């Protein structure tokens, strides 16, 4: 039995040594995995930092874009106001020009009437002078 026990003991030692060698190798593999996991976590942290930086940049650009859009909208609204005011002023100018044209027409009509009456007065004065001259003796005969 000693032989049998000794052989069994040898097998157990061999098995224990194989298991121990496997555990050592597994432990080395786990250490290597831990190191790789640490590197992955470090890379993940760097990726998060980059993502956060990009998010901040996008947010800043978005804010600038929104501000630019608001300014553009305000400029457009101001342009619309200016255009409407210009159209209103233009309409007012045309109304004033129409009134000026009517006033000028009325003025020329009154001026024409004035000159016509002035001519009529000249004609009457000339006729009256003729009538008076026919009733009065000439200035030479008075003396």
C-alpha positions as CSV (number, residue, x, y, z in Angstrom):
1,X,0.0,0.0,0.0
2,X,2.8,2.2,0.4
3,X,3.5,2.0,-3.2
4,X,0.0,2.7,-4.0
5,X,-0.1,5.5,-1.4
6,X,3.2,6.8,-2.6
7,X,2.0,6.9,-6.2
8,X,-1.2,8.5,-5.1
9,X,0.7,11.1,-3.1
10,X,2.9,11.7,-6.1
11,X,-0.1,12.2,-8.3
12,X,-1.6,14.6,-5.7
13,X,1.6,16.5,-5.5
14,X,1.8,16.7,-9.3
15,X,-1.8,17.7,-9.5
16,X,-1.3,20.3,-6.7
17,X,1.8,21.6,-8.5
18,X,-0.1,21.8,-11.8
19,X,-3.0,23.6,-10.1
20,X,-0.6,25.9,-8.3
21,X,1.2,26.7,-11.6
22,X,-2.2,27.3,-13.2
23,X,-3.1,29.6,-10.4
24,X,0.1,31.5,-10.7
25,X,-0.4,31.9,-14.4
26,X,-4.0,32.9,-13.8
27,X,-2.8,35.4,-11.3
28,X,-0.4,36.8,-13.8
29,X,-3.2,37.0,-16.4
30,X,-5.4,38.7,-13.9
31,X,-2.6,41.2,-13.1
32,X,-2.2,41.8,-16.8
33,X,-6.0,42.3,-17.2
34,X,-6.0,44.7,-14.2
35,X,-3.2,46.7,-15.9
36,X,-5.1,46.8,-19.2
37,X,-8.3,47.7,-17.4
38,X,-6.4,50.6,-15.6
39,X,-5.2,51.8,-19.0
40,X,-8.7,51.4,-20.5
41,X,-10.1,53.4,-17.5
42,X,-7.4,56.1,-18.1
43,X,-8.3,56.2,-21.8
44,X,-12.0,56.4,-20.9
45,X,-11.3,59.3,-18.5
46,X,-9.4,61.1,-21.3
47,X,-12.3,60.4,-23.7
48,X,-14.7,61.8,-21.2
49,X,-12.6,64.9,-20.8
50,X,-12.5,65.3,-24.5
51,X,-16.2,64.7,-24.8
52,X,-16.9,67.3,-22.1
53,X,-14.6,69.8,-23.8
54,X,-16.4,69.2,-27.1
55,X,-19.8,69.5,-25.4
56,X,-18.7,72.9,-23.9
57,X,-17.3,74.0,-27.3
58,X,-20.6,73.0,-29.0
59,X,-22.6,74.7,-26.3
60,X,-20.5,77.9,-26.7
61,X,-20.8,77.8,-30.5
62,X,-24.5,77.1,-30.2
63,X,-24.8,80.1,-27.9
64,X,-22.9,82.3,-30.4
65,X,-25.0,81.0,-33.2
66,X,-28.2,81.8,-31.3
67,X,-26.9,85.3,-30.6
68,X,-26.0,85.8,-34.2
69,X,-29.4,84.6,-35.2
70,X,-31.1,87.0,-32.8
71,X,-29.0,89.8,-34.1
72,X,-29.9,88.9,-37.7
73,X,-33.6,88.7,-36.8
74,X,-33.4,92.1,-35.1
75,X,-31.6,93.5,-38.2
76,X,-34.2,92.1,-40.4
77,X,-37.1,93.5,-38.3
78,X,-35.3,96.9,-38.3
79,X,-34.9,96.7,-42.1
80,X,-38.7,95.9,-42.4
81,X,-39.5,98.9,-40.2
82,X,-37.2,101.1,-42.2
83,X,-38.7,99.8,-45.5
84,X,-42.3,100.5,-44.2
85,X,-41.3,103.9,-43.0
86,X,-39.6,104.6,-46.4
87,X,-42.8,103.5,-48.2
88,X,-44.9,105.7,-45.9
89,X,-42.5,108.7,-46.6
90,X,-42.6,108.0,-50.3
91,X,-46.4,107.9,-50.3
92,X,-46.4,111.2,-48.3
93,X,-44.0,112.8,-50.8
94,X,-46.2,111.8,-53.7
95,X,-49.2,113.2,-51.9
96,X,-47.3,116.5,-51.3
97,X,-46.3,116.6,-54.9
98,X,-49.9,116.1,-56.0
99,X,-51.0,118.9,-53.7
100,X,-48.2,121.1,-55.0
101,X,-49.3,120.4,-58.6
102,X,-52.9,121.3,-57.8
103,X,-51.7,124.4,-56.0
104,X,-49.5,125.4,-59.0
105,X,-52.4,124.8,-61.3
106,X,-54.7,126.9,-59.2
107,X,-52.0,129.6,-59.0
108,X,-51.6,129.7,-62.8
109,X,-55.4,129.8,-63.3
110,X,-55.7,132.7,-60.9
111,X,-52.7,134.5,-62.5
112,X,-54.3,133.9,-65.9
113,X,-57.6,135.4,-64.7
114,X,-55.6,138.3,-63.2
115,X,-53.9,139.1,-66.5
116,X,-57.1,138.7,-68.4
117,X,-58.9,141.2,-66.1
118,X,-55.9,143.4,-66.2
119,X,-56.1,143.4,-70.0
120,X,-59.8,144.0,-69.8
121,X,-59.1,147.0,-67.5
122,X,-56.6,148.3,-70.0
123,X,-59.1,148.0,-72.8
124,X,-61.8,149.8,-70.7
125,X,-59.4,152.5,-69.8
126,X,-58.5,152.9,-73.5
127,X,-62.2,153.1,-74.4
128,X,-62.9,155.6,-71.6
129,X,-60.0,157.7,-72.7
130,X,-61.4,157.7,-76.3
131,X,-64.9,158.6,-75.0
132,X,-63.5,161.4,-72.9
133,X,-61.3,162.6,-75.7
134,X,-64.4,162.7,-78.0
135,X,-66.3,164.9,-75.5
136,X,-63.5,167.1,-74.4
137,X,-61.7,169.5,-76.6
138,X,-58.2,168.8,-77.4
139,X,-55.6,170.3,-75.1
140,X,-54.4,172.6,-77.9
141,X,-57.7,174.3,-78.2
142,X,-58.1,175.3,-74.6
143,X,-55.7,178.1,-75.0
